[in-house]
Amino acid sequence: MKKTLIKIGCFVALSIGIAGCKGQLDDYYVDPDKTTNPTIEKLFSSILDNNRARPNYSEMREIALPMCAAYCQTAACDNKEERWIQTVNPVEALWNDYYTPSNQGTDINYNTGNGVMAQYRTMQRLYNNLPLDERPNFNIFMMAGKALLLDQTAQMIDMFGDIPYTQAGSLDMNNTISNAAFQNQKELYDSVLIGLKDISEWFAATTPNAVAAASFSAQDYLMKGSIDKWRRYVNSLRLRYLMRISRSDVDEARAKDEIEDILGNPIFYPLVDGDFVGDNYNPANTDILLYQLTNYNNQPMNSFTEIRAQMAPEFMLNNVMIPANDPRIPFMFDKNTRKDGTPNRWYGAMKQTEVNQADSMFNYSIWDSTTYLTNAKLPGIYMSASEVNFLKAEAFERWGLSGGTAQQSYELGVRQAIAFINFLHNINPNQIEPLTQPSTITVSNYLSNPLIAYTGTSASKLEKIYTQKWLHFNVLQSRQAWAEWRRTGYPRINIIPATRPGYEMPPNRFMYPASEIAYNSSYEAIRNKDTREAKIFWMGEY
């Protein structure tokens, strides 16, 4: 990070004020040829431009594929002794991208994080300096911006644990220079959940004035100014992060009570759940997706192939999908072609224990070319209907809540997950092998397979819910896949220990970057927590 965490205020004032984005975003936020003064609405649009959310090169190549996804086996990884070692520079860049924006350059391959903390702190300063009669024109930007900040904050806690938050950005807010303290992760998560509830209630009660509505619709290229979508997004975030703390040895009572309130009041707490539409649901209409900019044409191929992550993950394909004859297989994987040009006859992933991976990988399946490897249109996924319905299924199964049934929500989530992968396949304009969406009958047959059917003990049903959600997240939502795997322990993947002493198993969290250790004196207070074995609080004690 920079020398002192709270100096991000200076950085924002400069980077937002004198650097900008060319092309599609010129009309959304600051262009250096037009202005040197950031505004609330343009800072909000800049927060939306987040290539840590989109599956672009740096995030996929350096964080998602080799770490988050590999740790929970939604991606394969090189069979090397250092495979479970945290890579230093990418994690430092990830940390910095939360606090300071790096989406201001002209190279869209390396524009990464939106510096949500710094940009929102500047929004707060500008808002506080407004005359009282002008503030109603900007309230909606502040609430929507805070929702994005809280979502990213929860994800940072999920990866690191304690982080600086309240004091971060104090220079821009009140001209105070000090080292930002690391806040207790459980207390900060509680603040996130309280904040999301407050935002939810604000959106439920608000009717923006004409000026605010027009400006927000113009600047909001994530949800096109839809109050309904913002309500659904915020409520779904609450559901996600309440379930994250729901273990019996963490805070199950609080999670159960609040989730019961959400699921029991769908009018007041609408969700991103697809409105009960399964096979025919359209993610473009219901889900919260951050599309690529129109001038972005870079394929994800190099993100995968540079680290051999194009290999199909063994447990996912061989243990979960093939035995159940999963209809997503041809949408998610290619059979691949051998070195001599002979096509492989069937789907199958290479074993993790394969010694000569570089040569043998041609004999096994890889991620699908159309859906993943050449798809420059892959969006960032903020929230999907399938995830929400799997969360609902877990709540109904564990606590017997009203508002639906576990089986209904589970089966709906599966149907939507299959429709979603078909959607991703079809948004690639360069179809290498066009495919037809699995029919309702095909999906029904899949759901009746004993390996998938909602039958058995409550524990086995929960395992099916968790596994299907993990499969749905795959490599595109690797942060969520890793978090949920650490929370639930499912699926029961087979981790091959590495031979490097001290790094035999994947870590429970990311360790803090070297610059934060060196320059933030507040680190001393949490030094003893900074180990790869330390648990995020919601992982519980067992």
N, C-alpha and C positions, 0 to 999 in steps of 0.2 A: 504494500500500500504506500501512499505518499507519506511524508515524514510524520505528520500528525493527522490522526483520523479526522479530527474536527475541522481541519483546514479545507475540507471539501467545499465549503462555502465559496472560497476564493476560486476554486477550480470551476465550479458551476457558473459563477458570474462570467468567467472568461469563456469557457467552452460553449456554453449556450449562447452567450452574447456575440461571440465573434467567429463561431464555427457553425456550419449548418449542413444540411443534407440536400443533395442535388436530386433532380428527377422527380419522381412521384410525390415526394414529401415536401417539395418547395412551398406548396400552398398550406401545409399543415404546421410546420414550425420553422424556426429561425433560419433565414438565409443571410449570410454575411454581406451579400450585395444589397440587401434591403434594409437591415436594421442591426443595431448593436444593443437593443434593449429587449430582454426576454419578457414575455407576457404569460399570464397564467394559462390561457387557453393553448398557446403554442408549446409551453412546457409540458402540458398534459399530453399533447400529441407526441411529443418527444419521448415521454415515458412509455407510450404505447409501442414505440419502435424498439422492440426488445429482441435481439437475435440470440439471447440466452433462452428465450421461449421458442423461437423458431428453430427447426433442426438444421441450422447452418453449420458451415465447416468447423469453426473453432469449438463450438459447444459439442458437436458430435464427435469430432476427431480427438479432442483432448479431455472431455469430461464424461459425456454420456456413454460412449462405446467402451473405452478402456477402463472406466471406473464404475460409475453408478450401475450401468446395465451388466457389466461383467461380474460385479460383486454379487448380483442376485440372479445371474445367468439368463437374463433376457437377451444377452449378446454373448457370443463366444469370445475367447481371448487367446492370445499366444500362450502356448504351454512352455513358459519360461520361468526361471526361478524368482524373478523380480515382479511377477504379474500382480501381486497384491500390494505392491509398494505405491504409495501416493506420489504422483508426479508433481514436483514442486511448483514450477512456473505456471502451469495451467490452473492450479488451485489458487495461487496468488491472484491471477487474472480474474478468476471467478469471484473471489472476495472483493477485489477492487471494483468490479463491474456492478456490484450492489451499491457501493458507496459513491462512485464517481463515474460519469458517463463516458463510454468509449464508442458511442454510436454517431460520432460527429464527423468522421472522415469520409473520404471518397471511395475507399476500397471496401465494397460491401462484403467481401469475404472475411474481413477482419474487424468490421464493426460488430461489436458483441453486445455488452450489457448497456442498459439504459441509465445506469446510475440513479436508480429510482429514489434512493435516499436523498441524494444531493438535489435532484431536480424538485422533489416534493418540498424540501426545506425552502428552496427558493420560491416556490408557489406560496408557501405559508407566509414568507416575509412580504411578498407582494400583496397578498390578500390582507394582511394586517395593516398595511399602509393605505388601503383603499378607504375612501369616505364611506360611511355607514350606508348611505343610500345606494351605493354601487355594488355592495357585496352580494345582494340577491342575484345579480347577473353571473356570479362566479361560484356560488355555493355548490352547484352540481359538479363543477370541475374539481373542487376540493374533495367532495365525497367520493367521486369515482376514482380520483387519483389516490386517495387514502386506501381504497379497496385494493388497488393494484399494489401499493406499498405493503399492506398487511399480508397479501398473498405471498409476495416475494420474501417478506420477513419470516413467515412460517417455514418457507422452503429453506432459508438460510439456517434457521434453528434445526430443521430436520437433518441438515448436512454437518453443521459445526457444533451445535449446542449453544452455550452462552455466546452472545454477540453484543457489540455496542449498538445502542439504538437511541434512547432518549437524548443523550448528550451528543450524538453524532450530528454534525452540521450546526453546532452552536455558533460558529463564527458567522455563518450567513444569517442566522436567526437573530442573534443579539450581540454580535461583535465580541463574544467571549472566547478566548483561546485557552483550551485545556485539553487534557487527555480524556477521551470518552471512555467511561467505565463500561465493562462487560456486564450485561444484565443477566440475572438468573433466567435460564431458559424456560423453566416452568412458569415463572411469573410473567415473563414476556409473552409466552403462548397464551396465557390467560388474558393479557391485554389485547392480543390479536383477536381472540374470540369475542371479547366484550366490544371491541371496536367494530367487528363485522356485524354484530347484532345491532349496534347503534346505526350503522350505515343502512342496514336492511330496513329498519324502522323509518329512517329518514326518507329513503326512496319510496316506501309504501305510502307515505303521507304527503309527498311533494308533488306539486304541479309547477314546473318551472315557468317563469314569465316568458313572454315572447322573445325578448332579447336573449335570454339564457338558452331557451330551446333551440333557436336558430343557430347560435354560436356553437352549442354542444353538438348538434347534428353535423355541423360542418367540420368540426375538429375530431370527432370520435370515429375513426376509421376501423375500430375493433367491433363495435356493436351498432354503428350508424345512428347513435343517439337514442336507441331504444331503451326507455325506462324499464320496460318489461324484461328485457334481456339482462340489464344490470341487476335488477332484483333477483332474477334466477341465478345469475352468476354468484352474487354475494351470499345468497342462502345456500347454494351448493358448496361454496367454500366453507361455510360454517359446518355443514354436514360432514365434509371431508375431514376438517381438523378436529371436530368433536369426536369423530370415530377414531382419530389418531390417538386421543388420550383415553380411550374407553377400556383399556385393559383393567381387569379387576384389581390389580396391584398399582394402578395409576389413579384414575379418577372416573371409574365406571358410573357412579351414581350421578355425577354432574352431566356426563355425556348422555346417559339414558334419559334424564329428565328433559334436557334441552332438545335432543333429537325427537323425543315423543311430542314435544310442542311443535316442532317443525313439521313432522309427518302428519300430525293430527290437524293441522291448519293450512291446507294447501292453497287456500285463497290468499291468506296473509303471507305465507311463505312459499311462493311458487318456486319450482326447481328446474334445473336443466335436465329433464327426465324424458324428453321426447313426447310428452303428452300421451303416453301409452301406445304409441305407434312403434311396431317392431320391424318387420322385414322391409316395409316401405318408408321408414323414416328417413328424412334427408338431413344429414349433419350440417349442411350449409345453412339450413333454416333454423336449426334448434341449438346447435352446439356453439361454444365460444372458441372461435378459431382465429388465429392471427395469420393471415395469408402473407405470402411473399410479396414484396414490392414488384410492380410490373416490369421493372428493368432488371430483376434478378433472374438469371438463367443458369446459375451454377448447379450442376448435378451433385448429389451427395456421394457419388462414387468414391472419390479420393478419401473422404472421411472414413470409409469402410476399408478400402483396399490397402491403404498405407499401413494399417495395423492388423491386417488379415481379419478384420471384424466382419467381412462379408460372409464368413462361414456361418452356416446355420447352427444355432445353439443346440447342443445335444439333448438336454433334458426336455426342452420345449418341443422339439420336433419328434424325437424318438420315443419319449416317455409319455408326453401329454397328447400330442396331436395325431400321430400315426395310429396308435392303438384305437383311438376313437373315430377314425376316419373323418377328421375335422374338415369341413368344406372350405375352410380358409387356406388350406395348404397351398393350392396353386396360386393363390393371391399373395401369399407371404413368401414363398420360396420357389426357386428354380432348381430343377434336378441337376443342372450344371453339365459341363462337357469335359471329358477327359483330355489329357495332354495330346493324345493322338487324334483328337477331333471327334471321337466317338461319344455320342450323347449317353448320359447315364440313363438306365432304364427305370429307375424308381427313386423316390424321395428317401433321403436318409442323411443324418448329420454325422460328421466325424466325431469320434470319441475324444474326450478331453485328454486321454492318456496317450493319444497318437504321438509318437516321437518325431517323425518327419512330417510335420504339418505342411510345410511349404510345398512339398511334392504331392502329398496325399490329398490335399484339399480339393483337387480337381475331380476326385472320385466321389465327392459328396456334395450335398445340396448347399446352396448359398441363398442369401436374401434375394427376393424377387427383383428383377431388373426394372420392370415397369412401376411397381408399387414403391420401391425404395431406391435402388441404386442409381437410376437415371431420372428420378422424379424431382425436377427443380421446383415443382409447385407444392411440395409437402408443407402443410401449415404447422404453425405452433399450436398446441392443444392446451388451452386454458382449462376447459371443462367439457366433458362429453356426457351424453345421455347414458351411455353404457356404464361409465364409472358411477354415476349417481344411482342407477338402479341396482348395481351390486352393493353399494352402501346401504340402500334401503333394504335389500334382501338380508344383509347381515343384521341390521337392526331388528327386523321382523323375526328372524330366526332366533336371535339371542334373547330378546326381551318380550316377544309376543305383543308388539304394539299394534294399535289400530291404525287404519289408513291404507291397508293393503295386506298382501301375504308374501311370505318369503319366496315361495315357488313362483308366484306370478312375477315378482321383481327379478328373480334370478333368470327365468326364461326370457323375459323381456330384455334384460341386459345382454344375454347371449345373442339373441336375434339382432339387437342393435350393433353389437360388436362385429357381427358378420357383415351387416349392411355397411358399417363404417369402413371396413377394410376394402370393400368393393368401391366405396366412395373415393378412398385414397388412390386406388388403382386407376379409376376413371379420370381423375383430375390431371393425370399425366397426358399431355396432348400427343406424346410420341409412344403409342401403344406397340410394344414389341410383340406381345401376344395377347390380343383382346380376349377377355373372358366374360362370361355371362354370370350375373349375380345368382347365387344359389337360390333355388325356388323355395317357397314356403314348405313344400313337402320334404325337400332335402333337409332343411333346417329342423323340421319336426322329427324326422328320422334320427338326426344327430342328437336331438334333445331326449330321445327315447333310448339311446344307447346307455346301457347300465353304467358305463364309466362317467357319463355326463348327467343322466337323469337325476332329478331332485328326489332321491330316495336314500334310505339308510338312516343311521343315527344322526343326531343333531351335529355331532363333531364332524362326521363325514360330509354332511351338507355344507357346513361352514368351509371345510377344505375345498369343496367344489367352487364355492363362491370366490374364495381367495385366489384359487388357481386360475379361474376364468378372468378375474380382474387383472392379475399379473400378466396373463397372455394378452389381454387387450392393451395394456400399457406398452408392452414389448420395448423396442428401442426408442420409440418416439416420446414416451413419457418415463424415461429411465429414473428420474428423481422420485417420482411417485412409486414406481415399481420397487426401487430399493427401500424406500421408506416403509411401504406396506409389508414387504418381505421381512424387514427387521421387526416390525410390530407383531405380525402374526406367526412368523416362522414357516409360512406356506408360500409356495409348494416346498416339499421336502427335497430340495435339490441336493445333489451329491457334489460336495466341494472337495476337490483334490488338493491336499496341502502342498504348498510350495516348499522348496528346499532351503530358501534363504532364512537363516535363523532370525527369529523375532518377527517374521513376516509370513508365517506359514498359512494364515487364514486372512480373508478379507477384513478390513477394518470395520468398526462400528460407526465411525464418523471420520470426517476430514479433520486433519490437524491444522492449526492456525498458520498462516503464511509467515515467512521469516521477517518480512518488513514490519508486520504488526508486532511481532515479538521484540524487534529491535527498537522501534520508535514509540510504541504506546506503553508508557510506564504502568498503565492499568492492567497490563497482562500479568504482572506478578500476582495479582489476586486470584487468578484462575490457572496459574502455571501447572499446579498439580492435577488439574482436570484434563490437561492437554495431552492425552495419550490416545493411541488408535484403538485401544480396548475400552475406553470409557463409553458408557452407554448414553444415548439420548434419553431424556427422562421418560418419554412415553414407551420405551422398550421394556420398562418394568424391571423386576429383580430376578425373574426366572426365565 
